[in-house]
Amino acid sequence: MTTPPAMTALVLAGTRPGKPDPVAIAGGVSHKALLPIDGVPMVVRVVNALRAVPAIGRIVVCLEDPAVLAGLLPADVLVVPSRPEGPSASVLDGLERFGTPLLVTTADNALLQPQWVEELLHNCAAQTDIAVGVATQDAIQRSVPQTRRTYIRLTDMVFSGCNLFYFKTPVSARVAELWRTVEKNRKHPLRVAWTLGLGILLRALMGRLSTQALYARIHALTSARAELLPLSDGRAAVDVDKEADIVLAEQLAPVLKVDDGH
C-alpha cells in the first residue's frame, strides 16, 4: 500500500490553562514539551522522528505561546497557537487549515520512532478514514514489563493508546468533532452518555464491547470508518505524563535515538 505524499504532521504541545503540569514542575521547565529526555527536549525528539518519515512533508507544532519554542526547532517547522478549548479544537483547526491526510501526535510522545509512524500509515486498511495507533497489553508487557499503563478492555483487544492518530480522509474530521463534544462535556457524564449512546457505554463498562461494535458506533455517529491499529513495539505506548514516566523514558531513550536524516 502506498502512502500519500506531502502529509502534514501536527504535534500537540500545549498545556491546559490554569492547570500546572506535574511533569513540567518536576522537570523545572515552563512547558512539559521542553522537558529534556536524554538531554533533548521532548518536542525536539518528536520533531526529529517525524522529519525521518518520508511521507511527511510538513510539520506543525501547536502550543498556547509559540514564543516558548523560539529558536528551538528547525526553521521549516511551523509553530502555531493552540486552542484554549483543548486538543480536539487544535486538531480541528489543523484539519481545516492543512486538510487530510493529517498525522497527529503529542510532544510528550518522547520515544517516538519513524518506523512506528510508518507502520501506522502503511498497515491501515484501504477503506479506513481514521486510524489510531495502539499497543496491546501483551506487546507492552513484552517490551516494557516495568511500565504501568492505563488499558482499555474490549472483548477482543486489551490495549493502551500510543498518541498517534492518522486522519486519512476528510470525513475523519467528524471524529474530531465528536471528540470535541466529548471533551467539552467530560465533567458531565450524562451528556457524554447521551452523545455516545448509553448502550455503548454500558457495554464498555461491563467489558462486553468489541472492536467491531465500537467501529459501528463511530460510523453511525460520524460516517467515518475507524480502525484501531496495534503497533508491533509495545514501547510505542510509553509517553511522559507523570513523574515515573520520566525515569522510564530516560532508561529507554539511549536505545531509541533518531537520526532525522536532515
Backbone as CSV, one residue per row, in Angstrom:
resi,resn,N_x,N_y,N_z,CA_x,CA_y,CA_z,C_x,C_y,C_z
1,MET,0.848,-1.192,0.000,0.000,0.000,0.000,0.881,1.240,0.000
2,THR,0.588,2.187,-0.860,1.381,3.412,-0.918,0.837,4.446,0.054
3,THR,1.702,5.334,0.486,1.329,6.378,1.427,1.222,7.710,0.688
4,PRO,0.160,8.484,0.952,0.011,9.772,0.264,1.213,10.671,0.519
5,PRO,1.686,11.408,-0.512,2.841,12.286,-0.336,2.478,13.569,0.392
6,ALA,3.497,14.277,0.858,3.333,15.625,1.435,2.311,15.679,2.553
7,MET,2.315,14.673,3.386,1.423,14.667,4.533,1.874,15.700,5.567
8,THR,0.914,16.285,6.262,1.222,17.184,7.368,1.167,16.413,8.675
9,ALA,2.114,16.670,9.557,2.108,16.110,10.901,1.887,17.239,11.893
10,LEU,0.938,17.061,12.780,0.596,18.061,13.789,1.012,17.539,15.160
11,VAL,1.833,18.323,15.868,2.313,17.948,17.199,1.617,18.828,18.234
12,LEU,0.844,18.228,19.101,0.148,18.956,20.158,1.094,19.133,21.334
13,ALA,1.433,20.387,21.642,2.432,20.651,22.681,1.921,21.592,23.765
14,GLY,0.644,21.913,23.741,0.102,22.902,24.667,-0.155,22.360,26.061
15,THR,-0.475,23.274,26.948,-0.813,22.962,28.336,-2.196,23.511,28.627
16,ARG,-3.007,22.748,29.324,-4.346,23.235,29.657,-4.231,24.471,30.546
17,PRO,-5.002,25.519,30.240,-4.916,26.752,31.033,-5.340,26.533,32.477
18,GLY,-4.582,27.163,33.386,-4.941,27.120,34.801,-4.666,25.811,35.494
19,LYS,-3.941,24.908,34.829,-3.667,23.596,35.418,-2.190,23.273,35.262
20,PRO,-1.369,23.589,36.274,0.072,23.321,36.173,0.338,21.846,35.882
21,ASP,1.255,21.598,34.976,1.554,20.224,34.602,2.575,19.634,35.566
22,PRO,2.270,18.499,36.200,3.203,17.915,37.179,4.536,17.518,36.570
23,VAL,4.548,17.124,35.303,5.808,16.749,34.651,6.680,17.980,34.444
24,ALA,6.062,19.099,34.015,6.815,20.342,33.852,7.380,20.810,35.186
25,ILE,6.588,20.715,36.230,7.036,21.118,37.570,8.206,20.243,38.009
26,ALA,8.061,18.930,37.823,9.124,18.003,38.236,10.416,18.262,37.464
27,GLY,10.288,18.674,36.198,11.469,18.907,35.372,11.997,20.318,35.435
28,GLY,11.299,21.212,36.150,11.747,22.589,36.288,11.685,23.377,35.002
29,VAL,10.671,23.069,34.147,10.503,23.787,32.886,9.112,24.420,32.843
30,SER,8.959,25.415,31.968,7.674,26.115,31.900,6.605,25.286,31.207
31,HIS,7.018,24.433,30.249,6.094,23.604,29.495,6.634,22.179,29.438
32,LYS,5.730,21.220,29.554,6.151,19.826,29.510,6.930,19.508,28.237
33,ALA,6.560,20.137,27.128,7.221,19.881,25.854,8.715,20.182,25.893
34,LEU,9.130,21.053,26.824,10.538,21.449,26.921,11.371,20.507,27.781
35,LEU,10.721,19.572,28.464,11.447,18.666,29.354,12.464,17.844,28.570
36,PRO,13.741,17.886,28.950,14.734,17.078,28.222,14.674,15.605,28.618
37,ILE,14.707,14.752,27.620,14.853,13.311,27.807,16.137,12.903,27.093
38,ASP,17.056,12.322,27.838,18.389,12.003,27.311,19.038,13.255,26.723
39,GLY,18.805,14.404,27.388,19.447,15.651,27.008,18.777,16.421,25.883
40,VAL,17.655,15.912,25.348,16.980,16.561,24.216,15.539,16.867,24.598
41,PRO,15.083,18.126,24.448,13.684,18.452,24.779,12.720,17.510,24.054
42,MET,11.674,17.113,24.741,10.756,16.131,24.169,10.211,16.565,22.819
43,VAL,9.819,17.828,22.683,9.243,18.280,21.420,10.263,18.169,20.286
44,VAL,11.531,18.373,20.579,12.576,18.230,19.563,12.727,16.764,19.166
45,ARG,12.670,15.878,20.135,12.749,14.440,19.841,11.615,14.020,18.914
46,VAL,10.408,14.502,19.195,9.251,14.145,18.372,9.410,14.699,16.954
47,VAL,9.825,15.946,16.847,10.017,16.556,15.530,11.089,15.806,14.744
48,ASN,12.173,15.430,15.392,13.230,14.677,14.706,12.704,13.356,14.149
49,ALA,11.867,12.674,14.931,11.300,11.409,14.467,10.405,11.631,13.247
50,LEU,9.599,12.671,13.282,8.687,12.955,12.174,9.452,13.358,10.913
51,ARG,10.556,14.082,11.079,11.364,14.507,9.923,12.015,13.305,9.227
52,ALA,12.108,12.192,9.911,12.710,10.991,9.327,11.683,10.098,8.630
53,VAL,10.427,10.550,8.564,9.376,9.790,7.875,9.199,10.378,6.472
54,PRO,9.537,9.637,5.426,9.499,10.194,4.066,8.135,10.739,3.655
55,ALA,7.057,10.152,4.152,5.716,10.574,3.734,5.328,11.942,4.276
56,ILE,6.029,12.410,5.309,5.666,13.676,5.947,6.418,14.822,5.282
57,GLY,5.660,15.761,4.722,6.267,16.890,4.036,6.225,18.184,4.818
58,ARG,5.421,18.211,5.881,5.310,19.440,6.675,5.024,19.057,8.119
59,ILE,5.687,19.770,9.052,5.486,19.540,10.484,5.007,20.831,11.117
60,VAL,3.941,20.723,11.889,3.358,21.866,12.587,3.293,21.533,14.076
61,VAL,3.786,22.452,14.892,3.712,22.294,16.348,2.773,23.361,16.886
62,CYS,1.853,22.986,17.741,0.958,24.000,18.303,1.010,23.973,19.826
63,LEU,1.092,25.164,20.392,1.002,25.370,21.829,0.539,26.803,22.067
64,GLU,0.118,27.087,23.297,-0.576,28.357,23.543,0.294,29.583,23.315
65,ASP,1.606,29.468,23.508,2.511,30.600,23.300,3.669,30.151,22.410
66,PRO,3.558,30.334,21.096,4.610,29.877,20.181,5.992,30.429,20.501
67,ALA,6.062,31.583,21.183,7.357,32.179,21.512,8.189,31.265,22.408
68,VAL,7.528,30.357,23.125,8.227,29.426,24.012,9.233,28.583,23.224
69,LEU,8.933,28.323,21.954,9.780,27.444,21.144,10.730,28.207,20.230
70,ALA,10.820,29.511,20.418,11.668,30.334,19.539,13.101,29.818,19.519
71,GLY,13.608,29.543,18.325,14.988,29.105,18.158,15.253,27.660,18.513
72,LEU,14.219,26.921,18.918,14.430,25.550,19.389,14.269,24.524,18.264
73,LEU,13.407,24.836,17.299,13.069,23.880,16.252,13.677,24.293,14.912
74,PRO,13.811,23.355,13.994,14.304,23.704,12.656,13.417,24.768,12.003
75,ALA,14.012,25.543,11.111,13.302,26.674,10.511,12.109,26.245,9.679
76,ASP,12.106,25.017,9.176,10.994,24.575,8.335,9.807,24.032,9.127
77,VAL,9.896,24.045,10.445,8.781,23.614,11.297,7.917,24.825,11.617
78,LEU,6.641,24.719,11.324,5.696,25.801,11.574,5.172,25.689,12.997
79,VAL,5.186,26.797,13.736,4.659,26.823,15.109,3.442,27.734,15.131
80,VAL,2.306,27.206,15.607,1.054,27.953,15.611,0.438,27.899,17.013
81,PRO,-0.424,28.868,17.338,-1.084,28.853,18.650,-2.074,27.696,18.759
82,SER,-2.115,27.083,19.934,-3.119,26.050,20.187,-4.411,26.708,20.638
83,ARG,-5.483,25.937,20.614,-6.777,26.435,21.031,-6.960,26.189,22.530
84,PRO,-7.448,27.185,23.274,-7.609,27.013,24.719,-8.677,25.998,25.096
85,GLU,-9.586,25.670,24.158,-10.663,24.734,24.492,-10.162,23.308,24.709
86,GLY,-8.977,23.002,24.173,-8.449,21.653,24.346,-7.860,21.114,23.063
87,PRO,-7.238,19.935,23.139,-6.544,19.378,21.971,-7.456,19.097,20.793
88,SER,-8.692,18.696,21.032,-9.583,18.403,19.912,-9.825,19.638,19.059
89,ALA,-9.948,20.798,19.692,-10.141,22.041,18.939,-8.907,22.371,18.112
90,SER,-7.725,22.104,18.653,-6.488,22.340,17.900,-6.390,21.398,16.704
91,VAL,-6.834,20.153,16.882,-6.833,19.203,15.772,-7.812,19.662,14.686
92,LEU,-8.984,20.122,15.087,-9.951,20.615,14.107,-9.400,21.814,13.345
93,ASP,-8.693,22.698,14.049,-8.037,23.819,13.374,-7.031,23.308,12.347
94,GLY,-6.249,22.299,12.752,-5.259,21.733,11.843,-5.904,21.098,10.624
95,LEU,-7.013,20.405,10.819,-7.708,19.789,9.695,-8.270,20.840,8.753
96,GLU,-8.789,21.927,9.320,-9.349,22.985,8.482,-8.253,23.690,7.686
97,ARG,-7.103,23.899,8.332,-6.027,24.654,7.685,-5.194,23.814,6.732
98,PHE,-4.915,22.557,7.109,-3.970,21.754,6.336,-4.623,20.577,5.614
99,GLY,-5.869,20.276,5.966,-6.572,19.191,5.298,-6.067,17.818,5.701
100,THR,-6.463,16.834,4.915,-6.032,15.452,5.136,-5.205,15.002,3.931
101,PRO,-4.331,14.019,4.134,-4.082,13.271,5.364,-3.306,14.107,6.388
102,LEU,-3.672,13.910,7.649,-3.035,14.618,8.758,-2.673,13.612,9.839
103,LEU,-1.403,13.566,10.188,-0.958,12.730,11.296,-0.885,13.597,12.537
104,VAL,-1.458,13.130,13.643,-1.457,13.891,14.892,-0.742,13.084,15.964
105,THR,0.169,13.753,16.676,0.813,13.152,17.838,0.997,14.235,18.884
106,THR,1.714,13.911,19.955,1.873,14.843,21.069,3.347,15.031,21.405
107,ALA,3.657,16.172,22.003,5.050,16.470,22.345,5.585,15.544,23.428
108,ASP,4.700,14.965,24.237,5.188,14.067,25.287,5.354,12.632,24.789
109,ASN,5.201,12.428,23.480,5.465,11.123,22.875,6.965,11.021,22.593
110,ALA,7.738,11.145,23.666,9.175,11.439,23.564,10.002,10.321,22.951
111,LEU,9.492,9.109,22.940,10.255,7.986,22.394,9.855,7.656,20.961
112,LEU,9.046,8.496,20.355,8.506,8.241,19.023,9.603,7.830,18.040
113,GLN,9.303,6.794,17.260,10.228,6.283,16.250,9.595,6.389,14.860
114,PRO,10.388,6.710,13.838,9.846,6.796,12.480,9.144,5.514,12.039
115,GLN,9.692,4.375,12.441,9.102,3.111,11.993,7.722,2.886,12.596
116,TRP,7.460,3.455,13.772,6.113,3.327,14.343,5.115,4.100,13.488
117,VAL,5.505,5.291,13.080,4.643,6.105,12.224,4.408,5.393,10.892
118,GLU,5.476,4.873,10.296,5.344,4.210,9.000,4.489,2.953,9.109
119,GLU,4.597,2.259,10.224,3.765,1.069,10.438,2.288,1.448,10.454
120,LEU,1.957,2.549,11.118,0.572,3.011,11.161,0.083,3.410,9.771
121,LEU,0.902,4.189,9.050,0.487,4.688,7.741,0.308,3.565,6.729
122,HIS,1.198,2.588,6.747,1.206,1.556,5.714,0.262,0.397,6.003
123,ASN,-0.068,0.162,7.273,-0.839,-1.027,7.617,-2.324,-0.795,7.790
124,CYS,-2.765,0.456,7.777,-4.205,0.669,7.935,-4.921,0.234,6.645
125,ALA,-6.148,-0.203,6.797,-6.912,-0.726,5.663,-7.212,0.370,4.651
126,ALA,-7.382,-0.030,3.400,-7.610,0.928,2.324,-8.856,1.762,2.561
127,GLN,-9.893,1.170,3.162,-11.156,1.879,3.351,-11.206,2.697,4.637
128,THR,-10.140,2.679,5.423,-10.127,3.383,6.701,-10.115,4.901,6.505
129,ASP,-10.925,5.608,7.302,-10.923,7.069,7.302,-10.023,7.625,8.402
130,ILE,-10.008,6.958,9.554,-9.144,7.378,10.660,-8.582,6.141,11.348
131,ALA,-7.262,6.124,11.506,-6.600,5.012,12.183,-5.919,5.529,13.439
132,VAL,-6.019,4.749,14.498,-5.436,5.114,15.783,-4.394,4.065,16.155
133,GLY,-3.155,4.501,16.374,-2.117,3.578,16.785,-2.293,3.174,18.240
134,VAL,-2.267,1.878,18.504,-2.387,1.361,19.870,-1.320,0.291,20.073
135,ALA,-1.111,-0.065,21.328,-0.234,-1.186,21.662,-1.021,-2.134,22.554
136,THR,-1.011,-3.399,22.221,-1.749,-4.359,23.031,-1.050,-4.570,24.376
137,GLN,-1.815,-5.046,25.328,-1.243,-5.315,26.646,-0.106,-6.326,26.536
138,ASP,-0.276,-7.335,25.699,0.785,-8.338,25.529,2.060,-7.705,24.990
139,ALA,1.925,-6.825,23.986,3.099,-6.186,23.397,3.805,-5.285,24.402
140,ILE,3.028,-4.570,25.204,3.612,-3.675,26.207,4.347,-4.473,27.272
141,GLN,3.717,-5.527,27.760,4.338,-6.321,28.817,5.566,-7.060,28.296
142,ARG,5.586,-7.334,27.015,6.752,-7.989,26.423,7.907,-7.004,26.243
143,SER,7.576,-5.774,25.818,8.614,-4.789,25.506,9.071,-3.985,26.717
144,VAL,8.118,-3.607,27.570,8.434,-2.777,28.742,7.663,-3.302,29.950
145,PRO,8.055,-4.445,30.472,7.307,-5.045,31.586,7.300,-4.191,32.839
146,GLN,8.248,-3.235,32.928,8.332,-2.416,34.131,7.352,-1.248,34.131
147,THR,6.661,-1.011,33.024,5.776,0.149,32.968,4.366,-0.196,33.450
148,ARG,3.672,0.835,33.917,2.258,0.693,34.277,1.474,1.639,33.385
149,ARG,0.646,1.100,32.507,-0.150,1.901,31.599,-1.623,1.748,31.923
150,THR,-2.419,2.649,31.413,-3.868,2.550,31.524,-4.384,1.785,30.312
151,TYR,-5.150,0.724,30.565,-5.612,-0.126,29.474,-7.105,0.056,29.218
152,ILE,-7.454,-0.041,27.946,-8.849,-0.091,27.523,-9.141,-1.543,27.163
153,ARG,-10.211,-2.078,27.749,-10.508,-3.502,27.576,-11.748,-3.690,26.715
154,LEU,-11.525,-4.224,25.526,-12.608,-4.652,24.661,-12.658,-6.175,24.686
155,THR,-13.707,-6.741,24.136,-13.826,-8.199,24.210,-12.726,-8.904,23.429
156,ASP,-12.215,-8.264,22.384,-11.224,-8.902,21.533,-9.879,-8.194,21.505
157,MET,-9.695,-7.193,22.369,-8.408,-6.497,22.414,-8.291,-5.719,23.724
158,VAL,-7.141,-5.836,24.353,-6.811,-5.025,25.524,-5.600,-4.191,25.123
159,PHE,-5.731,-2.877,25.189,-4.701,-2.034,24.603,-4.546,-0.721,25.355
160,SER,-3.453,-0.049,25.057,-3.196,1.310,25.534,-2.902,2.168,24.315
161,GLY,-3.265,3.446,24.381,-3.040,4.338,23.251,-1.574,4.693,23.077
162,CYS,-1.224,5.102,21.856,0.156,5.464,21.520,0.288,6.918,21.075
163,ASN,-0.751,7.708,21.280,-0.714,9.129,20.883,-0.366,9.296,19.408
164,LEU,-0.926,8.446,18.570,-0.736,8.517,17.128,-2.090,8.379,16.449
165,PHE,-2.476,9.415,15.719,-3.780,9.447,15.078,-3.594,9.825,13.604
166,TYR,-4.130,9.006,12.725,-3.976,9.208,11.285,-5.330,9.597,10.695
167,PHE,-5.536,10.901,10.506,-6.754,11.406,9.881,-6.541,11.305,8.370
168,LYS,-7.017,10.227,7.806,-6.651,9.858,6.438,-7.506,10.555,5.380
169,THR,-8.784,10.719,5.652,-9.706,11.291,4.669,-10.478,12.455,5.280
170,PRO,-11.104,13.301,4.456,-11.846,14.453,5.000,-12.937,14.081,5.991
171,VAL,-13.594,12.936,5.811,-14.681,12.574,6.724,-14.166,12.325,8.138
172,SER,-12.873,12.077,8.278,-12.308,11.839,9.617,-12.449,13.062,10.514
173,ALA,-12.628,14.253,9.929,-12.820,15.456,10.738,-14.055,15.337,11.624
174,ARG,-15.026,14.527,11.201,-16.231,14.346,12.015,-15.918,13.611,13.315
175,VAL,-14.885,12.771,13.285,-14.463,12.101,14.526,-13.847,13.122,15.475
176,ALA,-13.072,14.072,14.926,-12.515,15.139,15.762,-13.628,16.005,16.342
177,GLU,-14.686,16.220,15.588,-15.825,16.986,16.106,-16.517,16.230,17.232
178,LEU,-16.645,14.914,17.080,-17.212,14.088,18.155,-16.320,14.146,19.385
179,TRP,-15.006,14.067,19.180,-14.028,14.170,20.265,-14.199,15.500,20.988
180,ARG,-14.385,16.590,20.236,-14.557,17.900,20.861,-15.813,17.937,21.723
181,THR,-16.883,17.323,21.242,-18.126,17.290,22.019,-17.925,16.536,23.327
182,VAL,-17.257,15.387,23.248,-17.000,14.598,24.456,-16.068,15.352,25.393
183,GLU,-15.027,15.975,24.842,-14.070,16.723,25.653,-14.751,17.891,26.368
184,LYS,-15.622,18.574,25.656,-16.336,19.715,26.233,-17.237,19.287,27.387
185,ASN,-17.736,18.057,27.318,-18.669,17.569,28.338,-18.035,16.555,29.284
186,ARG,-16.685,16.536,29.344,-16.020,15.492,30.124,-16.375,15.531,31.603
187,LYS,-16.816,16.689,32.116,-17.223,16.791,33.515,-18.714,16.526,33.698
188,HIS,-19.392,16.149,32.604,-20.827,15.882,32.643,-21.089,14.507,32.031
189,PRO,-20.924,13.440,32.813,-21.023,12.075,32.278,-22.341,11.784,31.566
190,LEU,-23.437,12.367,32.041,-24.725,12.106,31.403,-24.768,12.673,29.990
191,ARG,-24.132,13.824,29.783,-24.078,14.402,28.443,-23.223,13.545,27.518
192,VAL,-22.120,13.016,28.063,-21.276,12.122,27.271,-22.061,10.869,26.898
193,ALA,-22.801,10.324,27.866,-23.609,9.137,27.609,-24.660,9.417,26.536
194,TRP,-25.249,10.599,26.589,-26.250,10.968,25.598,-25.620,11.057,24.204
195,THR,-24.402,11.604,24.155,-23.714,11.760,22.869,-23.315,10.421,22.278
196,LEU,-22.686,9.576,23.077,-22.156,8.309,22.565,-23.202,7.209,22.528
197,GLY,-24.211,7.339,23.378,-25.219,6.299,23.486,-25.023,5.509,24.762
198,LEU,-26.065,5.428,25.577,-25.951,4.748,26.873,-25.594,3.279,26.701
199,GLY,-26.152,2.664,25.684,-25.890,1.237,25.466,-24.425,0.948,25.226
200,ILE,-23.785,1.772,24.419,-22.370,1.544,24.107,-21.512,1.744,25.349
201,LEU,-21.876,2.730,26.190,-21.109,2.961,27.415,-21.288,1.818,28.405
202,LEU,-22.504,1.317,28.547,-22.747,0.204,29.467,-21.990,-1.048,29.017
203,ARG,-21.978,-1.305,27.724,-21.239,-2.464,27.221,-19.749,-2.293,27.484
204,ALA,-19.253,-1.058,27.329,-17.833,-0.810,27.597,-17.516,-1.034,29.069
205,LEU,-18.369,-0.497,29.937,-18.132,-0.634,31.381,-18.217,-2.085,31.834
206,MET,-19.037,-2.881,31.164,-19.224,-4.280,31.554,-18.254,-5.215,30.827
207,GLY,-17.355,-4.640,30.030,-16.390,-5.456,29.315,-16.991,-6.273,28.193
208,ARG,-18.084,-5.785,27.603,-18.783,-6.528,26.553,-18.764,-5.792,25.215
209,LEU,-17.877,-4.837,25.074,-17.798,-4.062,23.840,-16.674,-4.606,22.965
210,SER,-16.977,-4.928,21.722,-15.978,-5.423,20.786,-15.481,-4.291,19.906
211,THR,-14.364,-4.520,19.219,-13.851,-3.503,18.304,-14.865,-3.229,17.199
212,GLN,-15.500,-4.269,16.668,-16.440,-4.070,15.572,-17.662,-3.269,16.025
213,ALA,-18.124,-3.504,17.254,-19.245,-2.720,17.770,-18.834,-1.267,17.965
214,LEU,-17.607,-1.047,18.421,-17.106,0.315,18.580,-17.008,1.001,17.223
215,TYR,-16.457,0.299,16.227,-16.353,0.873,14.882,-17.733,1.223,14.334
216,ALA,-18.692,0.331,14.572,-20.042,0.553,14.050,-20.668,1.789,14.683
217,ARG,-20.423,1.988,15.977,-20.999,3.152,16.652,-20.347,4.437,16.152
218,ILE,-19.029,4.423,15.982,-18.341,5.597,15.450,-18.864,5.920,14.052
219,HIS,-19.067,4.883,13.246,-19.576,5.097,11.892,-20.988,5.661,11.927
220,ALA,-21.806,5.162,12.853,-23.181,5.663,12.964,-23.211,7.136,13.364
221,LEU,-22.266,7.540,14.198,-22.231,8.919,14.687,-21.543,9.871,13.729
222,THR,-20.616,9.375,12.924,-19.762,10.274,12.136,-19.674,9.922,10.648
223,SER,-20.128,8.753,10.252,-19.963,8.221,8.888,-18.510,7.878,8.582
224,ALA,-17.632,7.932,9.570,-16.215,7.626,9.372,-15.934,6.166,9.718
225,ARG,-15.052,5.557,8.931,-14.631,4.186,9.200,-13.332,4.234,9.996
226,ALA,-13.416,3.795,11.234,-12.285,3.890,12.166,-11.585,2.543,12.288
227,GLU,-10.327,2.614,12.698,-9.539,1.393,12.881,-8.559,1.600,14.029
228,LEU,-8.551,0.656,14.959,-7.518,0.598,15.987,-6.419,-0.304,15.451
229,LEU,-5.224,0.257,15.287,-4.165,-0.497,14.641,-3.048,-0.804,15.635
230,PRO,-2.927,-2.059,16.065,-1.876,-2.426,17.023,-0.486,-2.313,16.389
231,LEU,0.405,-1.600,17.074,1.789,-1.490,16.628,2.599,-2.629,17.239
232,SER,3.648,-3.019,16.556,4.390,-4.207,16.979,5.267,-3.971,18.202
233,ASP,5.672,-2.727,18.428,6.583,-2.398,19.538,5.778,-1.800,20.688
234,GLY,5.739,-2.503,21.804,4.983,-2.034,22.959,5.502,-0.739,23.547
235,ARG,6.755,-0.388,23.236,7.311,0.865,23.738,6.606,2.084,23.151
236,ALA,5.853,1.873,22.072,5.118,2.975,21.453,4.051,3.548,22.379
237,ALA,3.664,2.805,23.404,2.645,3.277,24.335,3.217,4.119,25.471
238,VAL,4.532,4.260,25.531,5.166,4.995,26.631,5.230,6.476,26.280
239,ASP,4.380,7.267,26.913,4.513,8.717,26.830,4.913,9.232,28.208
240,VAL,5.092,10.533,28.318,5.589,11.100,29.576,4.515,12.014,30.157
241,ASP,3.630,11.428,30.963,2.573,12.243,31.559,2.537,12.161,33.079
242,LYS,3.550,11.506,33.656,3.710,11.505,35.106,5.194,11.326,35.428
243,GLU,5.558,11.608,36.677,6.980,11.609,37.037,7.656,10.262,36.802
244,ALA,6.943,9.176,37.064,7.543,7.851,36.861,7.897,7.629,35.394
245,ASP,7.137,8.261,34.499,7.417,8.110,33.069,8.732,8.777,32.680
246,ILE,9.111,9.831,33.397,10.384,10.491,33.104,11.531,9.500,33.303
247,VAL,11.489,8.776,34.406,12.534,7.794,34.716,12.573,6.715,33.645
248,LEU,11.398,6.201,33.274,11.334,5.142,32.269,11.828,5.633,30.914
249,ALA,11.399,6.835,30.520,11.826,7.390,29.235,13.336,7.585,29.191
250,GLU,13.919,8.027,30.300,15.373,8.193,30.357,16.083,6.851,30.197
251,GLN,15.490,5.790,30.700,16.085,4.463,30.570,16.021,3.956,29.126
252,LEU,14.908,4.256,28.451,14.690,3.723,27.112,15.309,4.582,26.014
253,ALA,15.434,5.879,26.265,15.851,6.819,25.220,17.196,6.501,24.571
254,PRO,18.209,6.084,25.331,19.517,5.841,24.693,19.495,4.798,23.579
255,VAL,18.549,3.867,23.632,18.466,2.837,22.576,17.396,3.199,21.545
256,LEU,16.758,4.347,21.717,15.728,4.789,20.771,16.092,6.161,20.214
257,LYS,17.337,6.304,19.813,17.786,7.569,19.210,17.293,7.628,17.763
258,VAL,17.062,8.840,17.273,16.571,9.042,15.921,17.523,9.926,15.147
259,ASP,17.878,9.474,13.957,18.610,10.321,13.012,17.583,10.839,12.028
260,ASP,17.324,12.176,12.076,16.238,12.719,11.249,16.607,12.794,9.767
261,GLY,17.824,12.531,9.438,18.205,12.487,8.037,18.336,13.834,7.364
262,HIS,18.251,14.930,8.118,18.339,16.274,7.557,19.675,16.916,7.958
